[in-house]
Amino acid sequence: MKFNDQQAIYLQIVDYVCEQILLEQWAVKERIPSVRDLAATMAVNPNTVVRSYDFLQQRDIIYNKRGLGYFASADAITKVRTYRKERFLETELPDFFRTLYLLDITLEEIQERYQNFVAETYPTS
């Protein structure tokens, strides 16, 4: 994974885990990668993954079964959406609106591009 300098690495790992849950790559109530496995995959120190998993545990998105590993909670998708939506609305949306205003981009243009994006990226079967 390529990390950016604008956000702490552990939060970028949190975003990755959340995305895997939202995309149902990691099923709810199922085991997710161990700290060591995810650290190796992401090429980071295991302590960074521990910090990410602690963050997610505090929000009840994942839980630890001692001796078995970490699991996505039964309502992980709902909790991830709530967490990500709050963060997006508070931090990213104001910048997005400012850019729309400065570049004189209409909401209609955004809606059309959004619909095209969804159709191309997530086609229905």
N, C-alpha and C positions, 0 to 999 in steps of 0.2 A: 504494500500500500504506500502511496506517495502522500506524505504529510505536508500540510501547509504551515507557515510560520504565524498565521493569524490566530490560531487557537491551540490550546494545550493538547498534547498528543493523547493524553488519557481521554479527553472529551471527544477527540476524533475517533478513538476506538469505541467509545460509547455510541457515537453515531453509527459506526459500522455494525455493531451488535444490534442496535435498534433497527437498522435497515434490513439485516438478515431476518429478523423476526417479522417485520412488516411484509417482506417479500415471501414469507413463509418458507424460507430456506432452512430456518431453524424452527421446528414446530413447538407449539406451546406444550407444556408438561413433558417435554423431551430434553434429554441431555444436550448441552451446548459444549463447544470445545473447552478443554481444560485450560487453565492459565498457561501452562507450559506450551501446549499446542498452539494456542492463539498467539502467544508471544513469539514463537518460532515463525508462524505464518506471517505475522506483521513485522518481524525483524525488530522487536523492541525488548526491553528488559521485562522479565516476568512481573516485577514490582509495578510496572506501569499498567499491566493488564489487571493486576490485583486491585489497583486504585479504580480502574474502570468498572470492574465487577462490584466493588464496594459501593460505588456511586449508583449502579443499577439496582443493587440489593436494597439500598435505602429508599428507592422509589418503587419497590416491590415488582420490578420488571423481571428479575431473576431471583432465584433462591438457591441456597447451598444445602445439599444433602450430605452430611458429613460422611466421608469415605467413598462417596459415589460421584461427586462433582457438582457442577452447576446446572440448573435447569431453568427453562423459560417458564414463568408463572402462567397459570391458567388464563388470566386476563392480561397477559403481557401486551397483546396487540392494542388493546384499549389504553393501557397505561402508557405505552410508547407514543401513541397518537396524541394523547393529552400532553405529555411532556414536550414532544417535538412541536406541537401546535403552539403551546405557550411560548416556547423559546423563539419560534419563527415570528409570531405576532409581536413580541416585545423587542427583538433585536434585528431581525432581517427585514421585516416588512417596512419599517420607516425608511430604511435606505433604498429599498425598492421603489417606494412611492416618490422619494426625492428624485431618483433617477428618471422615473416616468415624467415627472413634472419638468425637470430640466431639459429633457430631450423631446418634450411635447409628444409623448406616446399616449395614444388613447386606450381606454379600457377595451374598446372593440378590437383593436389590434392585438392586445394581449390575449383576449378571449380566443381569437382565431388561431393564434400561434399555440396557445395552450391546447386547444382541441386537436390541432395537427400533431403536436408533441405526443399527446396521449394515444392517438390513433396509430402513430408510427412506433412508439416505444412499448406500448402495452396493448397490442392488438387482441381483440377478443377471438376466441376459438369458434 
